[in-house]
Amino acid sequence: MNHEGEEEREIPIWHMSGDTAFFYEAGMTIDADGAPNAYHPDNTGLDDLSNAGSPGNWYGLAKDADGEPFVQGVNDPFPGYYVSATALADRTKPVNDPTRYVDASKIPFIVLPGAMARQIGARPGDFAVVFNQRNAKSSYAIFGDVGPPDRIGEGSMALAENLGIRSDARNGGARRGILFLVFPGSGNGRPRTIDEINAESEKLLQAWGGTSQLAACMIQGPARPLTGNQNAN
């Protein structure tokens, strides 16, 4: 069961023999992490504060040496809000700088569970292509954040907007019909601009065989399934 008491379903993660790319079909929950107005001490941010953790275990916020979350100052984008962190970050900037992290409201990115990412060799900064089967919209994306171990099928607010999905981090998302195609080892571990994400992902998609290859795989069934759980919103 997910945090809203809804039943989860097991989904296959397909990995073709002799190919590093993998893909899966799921729903999509919406991630606001990295947006400077994602979380507020009064729980008035884009997302519910509980999704950033709790006192003593703030896994979604930038923290000081004592584990206390940073609060943005007068010179930051959203004074009074917490600094929301993502796994993919610009390491040249201070840990309390909101611009160090990948902004979910601006950058289309996917979220993968850490254990699954390690198993298939994906690292934050790798590229992806995401398809909405319900309206035929698609978007290039980057692997921007690491999520809970039992949740597969999550993307940023900007990704949801590109796919024609309700992008509200509190109440948006899609229950099913979203295809995620990920290219492990394709990035350099650093954040990218939207132009770079689009250009690199397009190259990878075409080299892999394009959308026709993905359609053929879904019909015929690829060689190697892995399994995981989807936490649908």
N, C-alpha and C positions, 0 to 999 in steps of 0.2 A: 504494500500500500504506500502511496506517496503522502506528502505532508498534508494534503487536503482530504485524505481518507479515500482516495480513488484507487482503483486497482491498477497495478502496473502490468505490462505485458512483456514477455520475452521477445526480443527481436534478433534476427541474424545479422552479423557483420560479415560481409563478403570480401574475400581476398582472392584474386585470381592467381592461379599458379604461374610463377615466373614473373609476376608483376608486383611492384611495391605498393601501388595504389589500393585503397580499400573503400568500400561504400556500404551504406546501410539506409534503410527506410525507417522513419520514425515520425513522431510529432515534433513540435518545437516549443520549448519554454523560452521565455524572454529574459535575457541577461542585461542588466543596467550597469554592471561593474565597469569601473574606469571612467564613467561619466562623473564630472565634478559635483553634480547635484544628485548623485545616486542615493546617498544615505545622509540622514540628519539625526542628531540626538533626539529630536522630538518625533521621529518617524514620519517626517513630512517630505522625504525625498522621493525620487522616481520609483524606488523599490522599497519593500518592507524591510525594516532594519534587521529583522530576524534572519534574513538571507545573507547578512554579513557576519553572523555569528552571535556571540553574547559576551558579556564581561568576562575576561579571562581567556576567551577563545574567539577573538575577532579575526577570522580567517579571510574575510573579504575587505579588510581595511588596512591601510598602512599604519604601522605601529612604531613606537619608540622602543628603546632597549628594555623598558619595564613592561612592555606589552600593552601600553596605553595607546589608543588610536589618536592620530593627529587630527586636529581641527583646523580648517582653513582660516587664515588671517585676512586682514583687510586688503592685502594686495593679491589675494588669490581669486580665482573665478567666482566662487560661491562662499563668501565668508560665513562661518558658523557651521558649515557642512563638514562631514568627515572627508578624509582623503580616501577615495575608493581605489583599491589596488587590483591589478590583473597580473597574471603570470608572465605575460609578454610585457616588457617594459624597456624604456630607454635608460640603460644603466649609467649613462653619463650625467643624469640629473639626480638631485637629492631624493631620498626616499619619501620625504614629505611634500614633494612638488606634485600637484595634481596632474600636471602635463607629462609626468614620467610614464603614465599608464595609458593603455589603449582605450579611448573613449567609446563606449558602447553606443552612444547616441549619434556618433559620426562615422565610425569604422565598422564595416560588415565583418564580423568575426564569429567563429564557431567555438564552442566549449566542449572539451573532451574530458572524461574521467582520467585521472592520472595513471591508474594501473593499466587501463586500456591503451592509453597513448604509449606507455612504455612497451607494452606487449607488441604493438605493431610498428614501433619505431618512430612515432610522430613526436615532434617537439614544438613548443610554442614558436610561432614564426613561420611554420609550414603553411602551404596554400591549399585551398579547397574550392570546390564548386558546389553550389546548393541549388536544388530544383524544387519548385512547388508544383506537384502533379495536378493540383486542382485548377490552377489558372495558367499553367505553362510558363510562369515567370521563373527566372533564374538569377543567380548572383554569384560573382566571384567573392571569395572570402579568405581570411587568414585565421589560423589557429591562435586565438588570442588569450584564452583563459582555461584554467583547469577547474573542473567541477567535482561534485560528490561522486563517489565510486559507483553508486547505483543509478545514476541519471545519464541517459544517452539521448540526445536530441535537444540541443540547447544552442541558441544563437543570440547575437546582440540585437539591440533595438534597431540599429541601422540595417542589419541583415533582414530583419522581419519586414521593414518598410520596403526594401528592394523586392521582396517576395510577395508583397501584397497581403501580409499577415498583420493582424492587429499587434502593434508594437508596445503596448502598455506593459511594463515589467510586472505590474501587480495583477493584471487581469487579462493580458493578451496571450497570444500563442496559437498553436494549431495542434489538434489531437493526432493527426496522421497525415500521410501523403507527402512528406518532405524527404527528398533524397539528398544524402550528404556524400560527396566524393572527395576523399582526402588524399593528398600526395605527401607521404612521409619523407623527410630528408630534403624537402624542396626549398626550405627557407634558410635564413642566416641567423635566426635567433633574435632579430631586432624588429621593432615596429616598422611598418611601411606606409607610404601614402596610398590613397585610393587608386591613383594612376598606376603605381607599382603593383599593387594587388591585382588589378585588372589585367595588366600586361603579362605578368608572370603566370597567373592562373590560366589565362587564355592559351599561352604556349604549352603548358602542361596538359591541358584538356585536349588540344589538337594532337599532341604527340601521343596521347593515350588512346586516341581513336574517336574523340568527339562525342557528342550526345548520342549518335547512333550506336556507338559501342556500349554505352550505358543502357540504352533501351534493349539491346540484344542480350546483355547480361541479365537483366531483370526478367526477360522472357525465358531464356534458356537455362538460367541458373549457373552461376560461376562455380569454381572448383573447391574453394575452401571456406566454409562458414565458421565464424566465431560466434559467440553469443553474448548478449548483454541485456540490460533492462532499460526500459524507457520510462521516464517520469513525465507523463503528459500533463499539460496544463489545460 
